[in-house]
Structure formats: C-alpha cells, structure tokens
C-alpha cells in the first residue's frame, strides 16, 4: 500500500507496517527493522504532509522501541538508507508547517 497513488492508502500502509513491526512481533526483529527503515526511506519524502509526518513518527517509534541485533549485510542496508532519511529530516526542520518541523525535531533527538 505504500506505493499507492492514493495518499490515504500510503498512510494506512505505514500504520499497518508499524503495527506488524512494533506490536504483533510476527517476524524476525532484525529483518522487520531493516524492512521498516526501507519503508521510512521511501515515504519520508512524500509531498503529502500526513504521509510524511506518519513516516517520521514511525521512524521515531522504531528508534525508541527496537534494538535489533543486525548482521553485517543488514547493517549495510540500514546504513544505505540513513543518509537519505537524515537529509530529509534536516530538510523538514525548515518546513513551513510547525507539525512537520516538530515531528522532524523529535525524530532527530
């Protein structure tokens, strides 16, 4: 759903992935973390504010609630996403909307 043209479905997709990753523990924690970071990378730059802020909130929740043990390839994959995510978060710090600025600031801290 995160690749949908409809913004509401993209937002719902983020919520569903967050629920499955953080609440249901259906999958391997490390693999779920890596996949979730990839989802954040894809959705954090969305032009729709609701999708963007939902993605930032998901990133903050991942950072606070998960501490997976990653193998070397998983670590490299997360590192490949982190520059794009950080660049987007820093860009969002200068956004016109306070909601976006605040979410970015919270995620960075």
N, C-alpha and C positions, 0 to 999 in steps of 0.2 A: 504494500500500500504506500510505502514511502516514495515510490516512483510515479505515483498517480498524478494526473494533471489537475485533479481536484484538491485544493488546499486542505479541505476538511478531512479527506482520506489520508493525506500525508500526516496531518496532526494526529489522527486516530492511530495510524501505523506506529508513530513514535510512542504513543501511550501504550499500545499493545506490546511492543518490544520491551518497553520499560517494565511493564507488569510481569512479563515472562522472565526477564532477566533478574529483576530485583526481588520479586515477591514469590514466584512459583518455583524457582530453583529446579526447573525441568532439565536443564542442560548442564554440561561441564562448565564450571565457573570461569575458567580461563578462556575457553572458546566463546562463551557468551560475552565476556568483557571485550574481547577483540572485535567481535561482530558488532557490538553496541557502539564502540568507538568509531567503527566504519560508518554506521548509521548516522552518528552525530556529525562526522565529517561531511557527509552528503547533504544533511538537512540544515546545518548551521548557517549556511549562506543563502537560505531560501529568502525570497523577497517578501513573502507574506509574514507579517510580524508574529502572528500566532504560532506558525510553524517554527520560526526562528527561535522564539523565546522558549517554546516547548523543548526544542533540541538543547538549548543552553541549560535548562533546568534538568534535563535528563543527564547531561554531562556532569553537572554538579552532584546529582544523586549517585552517579557511578563513582565519582571520586570519593564521596563520603562513605558509601556503604559497601564498596567492594575492595578487596585486597587480594587479587588472584596471584598465584604463582605461575608466571609465564615462562615458557621455554624460549629458546633463542629466536626461533622463527616468529613466534607470537610477539616477542618484544620488538623485533624489527618491523613487524606490521603496524604495531601501535605507534612506533616512532615515525613511520612514514605518514601517519595521519596527524600527528601532533603539530607539525608546523602549520598546516592548513587550518587546523582548529584554532590555534593560538593567534594566527594572523586575523582570522575572522573575529575572534573575541576582542582583540585590540581595536580593530576597526569599529566594532559595535560600541566601544566605550565613547565614541564621538557621535553616536546616533542622536537624531533629533528627539526621539521618544524616550522619556525617562524610564519606561518599563524595560526597554531593550538595554539601556545603559546600566540599569540596576542589575538585571539578570547577568550581564557580562561581568560586571564587577564582582558579583557574588561567586560566579564560576571561577574567576581568576584567583580570588582569595581562597 
